[in-house]
Each structure stands twice: as structure tokens, then as C-alpha cells.
Amino acid sequence: MWTDLQAQARGAIRREAPNGKKLKFKDMRIRKFAAGVLFGSMMLTAGMAEAASIAKPAAPDWIENAVIYEANLRQGTQERNLKGLQRRLPRLKDLGVDIVWLMPIHPISEVNRKGTLGSYYAVQDYKAVNPEFGTMEDLKEFVRTAHSLGMKVILDEVCNHTGCDNAWVSEHPEYYAKDKDGKMYGPFDWTDTYKLDYSNPGTVEAMSDALKFWITEADIDGYRCDVASEVPAAFWEKIIPELQAIKPVFMLAESAVPEMLNSFNADYAWPMKDLFNDIAATQGVNRYALDHKQNRAMRRAIDIVDLISEQQRNYPSGSIHMNMVTNHDLNSWEGTEFERYGAGLGCFAVLSYTLPGMPMMYTGQEVGFNHAFEFFETDNVQPDYEPNQITAFYEMLNSLKHEHSALNASGQMDTMTVWNTTSPDLLVFTRSDAQGDKVTVFVNLSSEETNVTFTDQAPDATDMINYFTGGPAQMPNHLGAWEFQVWVKD
């Protein structure tokens, strides 16, 4: 059971941020596991949900069944650099990772720096590698090694703002937004940055040049773009086709604004993440929400179906959302996945892989690392990457994603059938595609045992196997607290 794995995770559940202060939200917006669950019978298809008719940009064909891994160079390896992570690329390949996302690799500004090391997202030089992480040649060798293993590499790029001592501050002050007093300023509470002004053609040209540089110079395969919706959409509409003309690249927007997916290949599933957190809080297991007395609306399994339907109405057809149970922001500022989901973590991890979209993993997630990384300081607590049961669990989820076309990210050919039950805490759905592939998922999003009683039709277990046990699929009469099952075609 997942709770057994949770108990093995290193470190007690933290109730405080890495600096000892109370946590606060950031300003940005096993071969044996059981489970099961359900509710809502409806077909979610592009025809049923009135999708926007905007043409999507061309996407690399390798993203449909890809798994993304966010690498924290500063904290995630003993060496704390590119060479250290490069030596671990075979481990990531064996885990089932397809895309390695490097958190920002650029030199970090010193003026107004936060903490000792500063924020990765206060960029001092867009065309250099932070000496903390290595050299330009180290990056090129990292990319070559990843490519030789069949993996892609994307960089985390910050186009909305720079650090306060970026060369542009003195050489091109016209690139920056100004307040009413004519002074540069940082967005939100990011006092270590200055916001860029994209109404200036020089800003557009300079940032375009920086984005092209890493593709041509280091052969990277795309970008995760920080706070992408804070940058005018017109910039992305201009630059992304120019990047795609160099080579097929994957463009991931840190955004949950439909307009961004007119240009980007994928965005963040922030609304789904929020819903996962709220469901956990509803069931009394979200430690962050409980400790901070957050006012959480009662959210249940049916809300997941409603959210998917809403997204299909509001986003361009074929839009891809990146699903997650943790990332660098969540880990450091909202708590670890163990704090936020407790015993329900297994269910939410399964959903992050089987709901429409693409799954993402964060440094240490594959070994159940239960620690909130320091963000502006060196953290002496690092993951022990010795494989364990949680590693086996994520290896199986990654294989599930790779082997079943019904789980393709865009889901353009998919239908999703959600089966009605008598419990609002059970979610049972089947994803299928035109090639005849089919995956059925049961999750009990509840801390109580729940009977499985369908109000109408039920999913067919014929020629299906239970993915995590290897035995024939059998309809459960009930599901224990936070149980899940996944059935696949035999």
C-alpha cells in the first residue's frame, strides 16, 4: 500500500519552510499497489466540448508520450553541477525520463540578491553558464550525452525580468519597464529583479537572440518559460515559429492562460494542481492547508471531470497541460508532496500520469524524498537515490505512459468515459484511442473505505489486466482509503 511507501520516505513531515519560517504561498500564480474508484458517466470528446478553433503550432512528435524530469542542479546531486547530473543521466533513462528540464543555468545577479546564493530566476547574463554549475562545454557535453541516451534537454528561461545587475540594466535601460518615477522595478515581491518592457523593439530583438543562441550553440531541445503569461503574447507568437524553424523544439509555458497555447506546445496544469490540493484538504490530509487554516471549498472527485470539460471548452483543440504532484515552487514554498497529499499521494500521482496531459517529476520524487529544498541557500539535505519501492512505482508509471497510446498527451484521438457511481469520492474513467488501446483507472479520493456501486454502466474488465499486480482485472466491490487500480489491455 502507498502508506507503507510513505513511511519509508526519509525525513519527518515538515511543517516549516526551509528557513524555519512558516510556509507561505509564493506569489506566482511496485508491482503491488491497490486502488480503485469512481463516478460520472459522460463522454469527454472534442466534439462534445466546444473547443476553440485556433490552429495549434507544430509540436515535436516526441512529446506525446514523454515524461519530464525537472533537475535542480544546485540541490539535487552531491556535485551540485552539470557534470554530476550528467553521470546520473543513465539512471534517469532507466527511470523512464524522456525530457530533462534544467532549472536556470545562467549566472545569478549579485545586486539585491536574496540569500547567499540568490534566485536562479534573477539572470545576470542570458548567454553564459553559471560557474557554480560548470562551463559552456560542460553544458554541450551534457546535451550530447542526453541525446546519445535518447533523451531531450530543455532549459528554464526567464523572459519576463532580469537580475538587477544584468548588463542590459546599464547598457540598455530602455529595455526595462519603469514606474511613475521613471525607476526600474521588479514584479510582485521579486526585489532582486527588474521587469522587461516588450513594447521596446530592442527588448524583443535581444531576447529573441538569447533564445536562439542556446538552440544553435548547445543544441538544446526547447524551453520551459518562466511566468510566460507575464510576457506579451505577441512576443511568443513571433519568436516560437522562428525557434521551430531552427529545429523542432518543445515549448512549455509556466502559465494557465488559454491564449498561451496558441503558441506554446504545453502549459502548466495549475488548476488541476490546485484541485488536487483542495481535494486533499477536503479529506483532512493536506498538512499545509490544515496548519495554516486555509479556507478550502469542499472539492470532490466530480470536480476533476468538470475541470477537464471546462478546459476543453476554453483552450485550443489538442492543448497539452503538464500534470504534477510537485515541482521546485511547490516543494520549497507550499510543502512536499507528502505534506500536501499524505496517504493520498499514490492516487494523485496515478492521476498525474493518466489524466489528459503530460506527467512531470521533480528532483528526488522518484525515491520519495520528503524534504523542502532551500531556495536561496545551499541545502545540505539531499536525496539518497538508492532505488526503493517508490522508484519501482514511478518506473511502472513511466512505462505505462510510454506503452499506451490511449494516454497520449494531446488526447486528440481519445475519448474519455467517466463512469457514474453512488459515491462523490470515487473517480473511474476509461481513456481509449482509435488504435484500440484502452486504460481504465479507479481512484478513491477519500480517507474512508468506499463501496463501488455503479448507477448505470460499468467499465468492462474483459481482456484487461490489473497493471500493478499483473493479474486479471476484477471489478472491486469496495476500495480502501486512497486505493487505486489501473487496468490495461491484455
C-alpha positions as CSV (number, residue, x, y, z in Angstrom):
1,M,0.0,0.0,0.0
2,W,1.1,3.6,-0.6
3,T,1.1,4.3,3.1
4,D,3.8,1.7,3.5
5,L,5.9,3.5,1.0
6,Q,5.2,6.9,2.6
7,A,6.5,5.6,5.9
8,Q,9.8,4.7,4.1
9,A,10.3,8.2,2.8
10,R,13.2,9.9,4.5
11,G,12.6,12.8,6.9
12,A,9.7,13.7,9.1
13,I,6.9,15.7,7.6
14,R,7.9,19.3,7.7
15,R,5.6,22.0,8.9
16,E,8.0,24.9,8.4
17,A,9.7,26.3,5.4
18,P,13.5,25.6,4.9
19,N,14.4,28.9,6.6
20,G,12.4,27.9,9.7
21,K,9.7,30.4,8.9
22,K,6.1,29.4,8.5
23,L,5.3,28.3,4.9
24,K,3.6,30.8,2.7
25,F,2.4,30.6,-0.9
26,K,4.7,32.1,-3.5
27,D,3.2,35.0,-5.4
28,M,3.1,33.0,-8.6
29,R,0.4,32.1,-9.9
30,I,6.0,-1.6,-7.1
31,R,4.4,-4.2,-8.5
32,K,1.8,-4.0,-5.8
33,F,-0.5,-1.2,-5.3
34,A,-4.2,-1.4,-4.9
35,A,-6.8,1.1,-5.5
36,G,-9.9,1.8,-7.2
37,V,-12.9,4.2,-7.6
38,L,-15.4,6.3,-9.4
39,F,-18.1,8.3,-10.7
40,G,-19.6,10.4,-13.5
41,S,-20.7,8.8,-16.8
42,M,-20.1,11.1,-19.7
43,M,-18.0,11.3,-22.9
44,L,-15.4,14.0,-23.0
45,T,-14.6,14.5,-26.7
46,A,-13.6,17.4,-28.8
47,G,-17.0,17.2,-30.4
48,M,-18.9,17.4,-27.1
49,A,-16.9,20.2,-25.6
50,E,-16.9,23.2,-27.9
51,A,-13.2,23.7,-28.3
52,A,-11.6,26.9,-29.6
53,S,-10.8,26.7,-33.4
54,I,-7.4,28.2,-33.2
55,A,-4.7,26.2,-35.0
56,K,-2.0,24.8,-32.8
57,P,1.7,25.3,-33.6
58,A,3.6,22.3,-34.8
59,A,4.8,20.1,-32.0
60,P,7.7,17.7,-31.9
61,D,6.4,14.1,-32.3
62,W,8.4,13.0,-29.3
63,I,6.3,14.9,-26.7
64,E,3.1,12.8,-27.0
65,N,4.1,10.1,-24.5
66,A,7.0,11.9,-22.9
67,V,7.8,12.2,-19.2
68,I,9.5,15.4,-18.0
69,Y,12.1,15.5,-15.1
70,E,12.9,18.8,-13.5
71,A,16.5,18.8,-12.4
72,N,17.6,21.1,-9.5
73,L,21.4,21.3,-10.2
74,R,22.1,23.3,-7.0
75,Q,20.5,20.9,-4.6
76,G,19.9,17.6,-6.3
77,T,23.3,16.0,-6.7
78,Q,26.3,15.7,-4.4
79,E,28.4,17.6,-7.0
80,R,25.8,20.3,-7.5
81,N,26.7,20.8,-11.1
82,L,26.2,19.7,-14.7
83,K,28.9,17.0,-14.6
84,G,27.4,15.5,-11.5
85,L,24.0,15.3,-13.2
86,Q,25.5,14.0,-16.4
87,R,26.8,11.0,-14.6
88,R,23.3,10.3,-13.4
89,L,21.7,10.5,-16.8
90,P,21.7,6.7,-17.3
91,R,19.8,6.4,-14.0
92,L,17.2,8.9,-15.4
93,K,17.0,6.9,-18.6
94,D,16.3,3.7,-16.7
95,L,13.7,5.5,-14.6
96,G,11.9,6.3,-17.9
97,V,12.6,10.0,-18.3
98,D,12.4,11.5,-21.8
99,I,12.9,15.2,-21.2
100,V,15.4,16.7,-18.7
101,W,14.4,20.2,-17.7
102,L,17.3,22.1,-16.3
103,M,16.4,24.9,-13.8
104,P,18.1,28.2,-14.9
105,I,21.7,27.7,-15.7
106,H,22.7,31.3,-16.1
107,P,24.9,33.4,-13.7
108,I,22.8,34.9,-10.9
109,S,22.8,38.6,-10.2
110,E,24.5,39.9,-7.1
111,V,22.8,43.2,-6.7
112,N,19.7,42.8,-4.4
113,R,20.5,39.1,-4.2
114,K,18.2,37.0,-2.0
115,G,20.1,34.9,0.5
116,T,23.6,33.7,-0.1
117,L,23.2,32.1,-3.5
118,G,20.4,34.2,-4.9
119,S,17.5,33.1,-7.1
120,Y,18.0,31.1,-10.3
121,Y,15.4,33.4,-11.8
122,A,17.4,36.6,-11.4
123,V,19.5,36.3,-14.5
124,Q,22.8,38.2,-14.8
125,D,23.8,37.1,-18.3
126,Y,21.5,35.3,-20.8
127,K,24.4,33.9,-22.9
128,A,26.5,32.4,-20.1
129,V,26.6,29.3,-17.9
130,N,26.7,29.9,-14.1
131,P,30.3,28.9,-13.0
132,E,28.5,27.3,-10.0
133,F,27.2,24.7,-12.5
134,G,30.1,24.4,-14.9
135,T,31.2,25.8,-18.3
136,M,29.6,26.1,-21.7
137,E,31.5,23.0,-22.8
138,D,30.0,21.1,-19.8
139,L,26.5,22.1,-20.9
140,K,27.2,21.0,-24.5
141,E,28.6,17.7,-23.3
142,F,25.6,17.2,-21.0
143,V,23.3,17.7,-24.0
144,R,25.3,15.3,-26.2
145,T,25.2,12.7,-23.5
146,A,21.4,13.1,-23.1
147,H,20.9,12.8,-26.8
148,S,23.0,9.7,-27.0
149,L,20.7,8.1,-24.5
150,G,17.6,9.1,-26.4
151,M,16.6,12.0,-24.1
152,K,15.9,15.6,-24.8
153,V,17.1,18.7,-22.8
154,I,15.2,21.9,-22.2
155,L,16.4,25.0,-20.4
156,D,14.4,27.1,-17.9
157,E,14.4,30.6,-19.4
158,V,13.3,33.8,-17.7
159,C,12.0,36.3,-20.3
160,N,9.8,38.5,-18.1
161,H,12.6,40.1,-16.0
162,T,16.3,40.1,-15.4
163,G,18.5,40.3,-12.4
164,C,19.3,43.8,-11.1
165,D,22.9,43.8,-12.4
166,N,22.3,42.3,-15.8
167,A,24.4,44.1,-18.4
168,W,21.2,45.4,-20.1
169,V,20.5,47.5,-17.0
170,S,23.4,49.8,-17.7
171,E,23.8,49.3,-21.4
172,H,20.2,49.3,-22.5
173,P,18.0,50.8,-19.8
174,E,15.4,51.3,-22.4
175,Y,14.7,47.6,-22.4
176,Y,13.1,47.9,-18.9
177,A,9.7,48.9,-17.6
178,K,9.6,52.0,-15.4
179,D,7.4,53.1,-12.6
180,K,5.7,56.5,-12.3
181,D,9.1,57.9,-11.1
182,G,11.0,56.5,-14.0
183,K,12.6,53.8,-12.0
184,M,13.0,50.1,-12.9
185,Y,11.1,47.7,-10.7
186,G,10.6,44.1,-10.1
187,P,7.2,42.2,-10.5
188,F,5.4,41.0,-7.4
189,D,7.8,40.8,-4.4
190,W,10.8,39.8,-6.5
191,T,13.0,42.6,-5.3
192,D,16.1,41.0,-6.9
193,T,14.8,41.6,-10.5
194,Y,13.7,44.3,-12.9
195,K,10.8,43.8,-15.3
196,L,11.4,44.0,-19.1
197,D,9.4,46.2,-21.4
198,Y,8.4,44.4,-24.6
199,S,6.9,47.5,-26.2
200,N,10.5,48.4,-27.0
201,P,11.7,46.6,-30.2
202,G,15.2,46.4,-28.8
203,T,13.9,44.2,-26.0
204,V,12.2,41.9,-28.4
205,E,15.3,41.6,-30.6
206,A,17.7,41.0,-27.6
207,M,15.5,38.3,-26.0
208,S,14.9,36.6,-29.4
209,D,18.6,36.5,-29.9
210,A,19.2,34.9,-26.5
211,L,16.6,32.2,-27.1
212,K,18.0,31.3,-30.5
213,F,21.5,31.2,-29.0
214,W,21.1,28.1,-26.9
215,I,19.5,26.1,-29.7
216,T,22.2,26.9,-32.2
217,E,25.1,26.9,-29.7
218,A,24.3,24.0,-27.4
219,D,21.7,22.1,-29.4
220,I,19.1,22.2,-26.6
221,D,15.6,20.9,-27.4
222,G,13.3,23.7,-26.1
223,Y,12.4,25.9,-23.2
224,R,10.4,26.0,-20.0
225,C,9.5,29.7,-20.0
226,D,9.1,31.2,-16.6
227,V,5.8,33.2,-15.9
228,A,5.2,33.1,-19.6
229,S,1.8,34.9,-19.5
230,E,3.5,38.0,-18.0
231,V,5.3,38.4,-21.3
232,P,3.1,39.8,-24.2
233,A,1.5,37.0,-26.3
234,A,2.7,38.8,-29.4
235,F,6.3,38.1,-28.5
236,W,5.7,34.4,-28.3
237,E,3.7,34.4,-31.5
238,K,6.7,36.0,-33.2
239,I,9.6,34.0,-31.6
240,I,8.3,30.5,-31.3
241,P,8.0,29.9,-35.1
242,E,11.5,31.3,-35.5
243,L,12.8,28.8,-33.0
244,Q,10.9,25.9,-34.6
245,A,12.5,26.9,-37.9
246,I,15.9,26.1,-36.4
247,K,14.9,22.7,-35.2
248,P,11.7,21.1,-33.7
249,V,11.7,22.3,-30.1
250,F,9.3,21.8,-27.2
251,M,8.0,25.0,-25.6
252,L,6.5,24.7,-22.1
253,A,4.8,27.8,-20.6
254,E,4.6,28.3,-16.9
255,S,1.1,29.6,-17.3
256,A,-2.5,28.6,-17.1
257,V,-3.9,31.1,-19.6
258,P,-5.5,29.6,-22.7
259,E,-4.1,32.3,-25.0
260,M,-0.5,31.0,-24.4
261,L,-1.4,27.7,-26.0
262,N,-1.9,29.5,-29.3
263,S,1.9,29.5,-29.4
264,F,3.3,27.1,-26.8
265,N,3.1,23.3,-27.1
266,A,2.1,22.9,-23.4
267,D,1.4,24.8,-20.2
268,Y,1.1,24.1,-16.5
269,A,-1.9,22.2,-15.1
270,W,-2.0,24.8,-12.3
271,P,-5.8,24.5,-11.9
272,M,-5.6,20.7,-11.6
273,K,-2.8,21.1,-9.1
274,D,-5.0,23.4,-7.0
275,L,-7.9,21.0,-7.3
276,F,-5.7,18.1,-6.1
277,N,-4.6,20.2,-3.1
278,D,-8.2,21.1,-2.3
279,I,-9.5,17.5,-2.5
280,A,-6.7,16.5,-0.1
281,A,-7.7,19.3,2.2
282,T,-11.3,18.3,2.0
283,Q,-10.2,14.9,3.2
284,G,-8.2,16.4,6.0
285,V,-4.7,15.3,4.8
286,N,-3.3,18.5,3.3
287,R,-0.9,19.4,6.1
288,Y,-0.2,22.9,4.7
289,A,-3.9,23.8,4.5
290,L,-4.7,22.4,7.9
291,D,-1.7,24.1,9.6
292,H,-2.5,27.5,8.0
293,K,-6.3,27.2,8.4
294,Q,-6.8,27.9,4.7
295,N,-10.4,28.3,3.8
296,R,-10.9,25.5,1.3
297,A,-14.1,24.8,-0.6
298,M,-15.4,21.3,-0.4
299,R,-13.9,19.6,-3.5
300,R,-14.6,16.1,-4.6
301,A,-13.8,13.7,-7.5
302,I,-16.5,15.1,-9.8
303,D,-14.7,18.4,-9.8
304,I,-11.9,16.8,-11.8
305,V,-14.3,15.9,-14.5
306,D,-15.8,19.4,-14.5
307,L,-12.3,20.9,-14.8
308,I,-11.4,18.8,-17.8
309,S,-14.6,19.7,-19.5
310,E,-14.1,23.4,-18.8
311,Q,-10.5,23.2,-20.2
312,Q,-11.7,21.6,-23.4
313,R,-14.2,24.4,-23.9
314,N,-11.7,27.2,-23.2
315,Y,-8.4,26.0,-24.7
316,P,-7.4,25.4,-28.3
317,S,-8.1,21.9,-29.5
318,G,-5.4,19.4,-28.6
319,S,-3.9,21.6,-25.8
320,I,-1.5,19.8,-23.5
321,H,-1.3,20.5,-19.8
322,M,1.7,19.4,-17.7
323,N,0.4,17.4,-14.7
324,M,2.4,17.2,-11.4
325,V,2.3,16.4,-7.7
326,T,5.4,18.5,-7.0
327,N,7.9,20.9,-8.6
328,H,10.5,23.4,-7.4
329,D,7.9,26.0,-6.4
330,L,5.6,23.6,-4.7
331,N,8.4,21.8,-2.9
332,S,10.1,24.9,-1.4
333,W,7.1,27.2,-0.9
334,E,4.0,25.0,-0.3
335,G,5.5,21.9,1.1
336,T,6.5,18.4,-0.1
337,E,4.1,16.1,-1.8
338,F,3.9,14.1,1.4
339,E,2.8,17.2,3.3
340,R,0.2,18.2,0.8
341,Y,-1.3,14.8,-0.1
342,G,-0.4,12.5,2.8
343,A,-1.7,8.9,2.3
344,G,-3.4,10.1,-0.9
345,L,-0.2,10.7,-2.8
346,G,-0.4,7.5,-4.7
347,C,-3.8,8.4,-6.1
348,F,-2.7,11.9,-7.2
349,A,0.5,10.5,-8.7
350,V,-1.6,8.0,-10.8
351,L,-3.9,10.8,-11.9
352,S,-0.9,12.9,-13.0
353,Y,0.0,10.2,-15.4
354,T,-3.4,9.0,-16.6
355,L,-5.5,12.2,-16.9
356,P,-5.1,14.1,-20.2
357,G,-1.7,15.8,-20.4
358,M,1.9,15.0,-19.8
359,P,3.5,14.0,-16.4
360,M,6.3,15.8,-14.7
361,M,8.7,14.6,-12.0
362,Y,10.9,16.7,-9.7
363,T,14.4,16.1,-8.2
364,G,14.1,13.3,-5.6
365,Q,10.5,12.5,-6.3
366,E,11.5,9.1,-7.7
367,V,12.9,8.0,-4.3
368,G,10.2,9.6,-2.0
369,F,12.4,12.4,-0.9
370,N,10.4,14.1,1.9
371,H,12.2,17.4,2.3
372,A,11.6,21.0,1.2
373,F,14.7,22.3,-0.5
374,E,16.3,25.6,0.5
375,F,15.8,28.1,-2.4
376,F,18.4,30.7,-1.8
377,E,21.0,28.8,0.2
378,T,23.0,25.5,-0.1
379,D,20.8,22.8,1.3
380,N,22.9,20.0,3.0
381,V,20.0,17.6,2.9
382,Q,20.0,15.7,-0.4
383,P,18.1,12.7,-1.8
384,D,19.5,9.2,-1.5
385,Y,19.0,7.9,-5.0
386,E,19.2,4.2,-4.0
387,P,16.2,2.7,-5.7
388,N,13.3,1.7,-3.5
389,Q,9.6,0.8,-3.8
390,I,8.7,4.3,-4.7
391,T,11.3,4.2,-7.5
392,A,9.6,1.0,-8.8
393,F,6.2,2.7,-8.7
394,Y,7.4,5.6,-10.8
395,E,9.2,3.3,-13.2
396,M,5.9,1.5,-13.8
397,L,4.0,4.7,-14.2
398,N,6.6,5.9,-16.8
399,S,6.3,2.6,-18.6
400,L,2.5,2.9,-18.6
401,K,2.8,6.3,-20.2
402,H,5.2,5.0,-22.9
403,E,3.4,1.8,-23.7
404,H,-0.2,3.0,-24.0
405,S,-1.2,5.4,-26.8
406,A,-4.5,5.9,-25.1
407,L,-2.6,8.1,-22.6
408,N,-1.0,10.3,-25.3
409,A,-0.6,13.9,-24.1
410,S,-2.8,15.8,-26.5
411,G,-5.6,13.2,-26.5
412,Q,-6.9,14.4,-29.8
413,M,-7.9,10.9,-30.9
414,D,-9.0,9.9,-27.4
415,T,-12.4,9.6,-25.8
416,M,-12.6,9.7,-22.1
417,T,-15.5,7.9,-20.4
418,V,-16.2,8.7,-16.8
419,W,-18.4,6.1,-15.1
420,N,-21.1,7.1,-12.6
421,T,-21.1,5.6,-9.1
422,T,-23.1,6.4,-6.0
423,S,-20.0,8.0,-4.3
424,P,-18.8,11.5,-4.9
425,D,-15.3,10.5,-3.8
426,L,-14.8,7.8,-6.5
427,L,-13.5,8.6,-9.9
428,V,-13.5,5.8,-12.5
429,F,-12.6,6.6,-16.1
430,T,-11.5,4.9,-19.3
431,R,-9.3,6.5,-21.9
432,S,-9.2,4.9,-25.3
433,D,-8.0,5.7,-28.8
434,A,-8.6,4.9,-32.4
435,Q,-5.9,2.2,-32.4
436,G,-7.9,0.1,-29.9
437,D,-5.8,0.9,-26.9
438,K,-7.6,1.3,-23.6
439,V,-6.7,2.2,-20.0
440,T,-9.2,2.2,-17.1
441,V,-8.4,4.0,-13.8
442,F,-10.1,3.7,-10.4
443,V,-9.2,6.1,-7.6
444,N,-10.8,6.5,-4.2
445,L,-10.1,10.1,-3.3
446,S,-11.2,9.6,0.2
447,S,-9.7,8.7,3.6
448,E,-12.6,6.2,4.1
449,E,-13.3,2.8,2.6
450,T,-15.9,3.3,-0.1
451,N,-18.3,0.8,-1.9
452,V,-18.1,0.7,-5.6
453,T,-21.6,0.8,-6.9
454,F,-22.3,2.0,-10.4
455,T,-25.5,3.8,-11.2
456,D,-25.5,3.0,-14.8
457,Q,-23.0,1.2,-17.0
458,A,-19.7,-0.1,-15.6
459,P,-16.3,-0.5,-17.2
460,D,-15.7,-3.8,-18.9
461,A,-12.9,-6.0,-17.4
462,T,-12.8,-8.4,-20.3
463,D,-9.3,-8.8,-21.7
464,M,-7.9,-6.3,-19.2
465,I,-5.2,-6.9,-16.6
466,N,-4.5,-5.1,-13.3
467,Y,-1.4,-3.2,-14.3
468,F,0.2,-3.1,-10.8
469,T,-0.5,-6.8,-9.8
470,G,-0.2,-8.4,-13.3
471,G,-3.4,-10.4,-12.6
472,P,-6.7,-10.4,-14.4
473,A,-8.8,-7.2,-13.9
474,Q,-11.7,-7.8,-11.5
475,M,-14.3,-5.4,-10.6
476,P,-13.8,-4.4,-6.9
477,N,-16.8,-4.3,-4.5
478,H,-15.1,-1.6,-2.5
479,L,-12.0,0.4,-2.4
480,G,-10.0,1.2,0.8
481,A,-8.9,4.6,1.8
482,W,-6.9,6.2,-1.1
483,E,-6.9,2.9,-3.1
484,F,-6.3,3.0,-6.8
485,Q,-6.3,0.4,-9.7
486,V,-5.2,0.7,-13.2
487,W,-6.4,-1.7,-15.9
488,V,-4.7,-2.1,-19.3
489,K,-5.4,-4.2,-22.4
490,D,-4.1,-7.8,-22.0
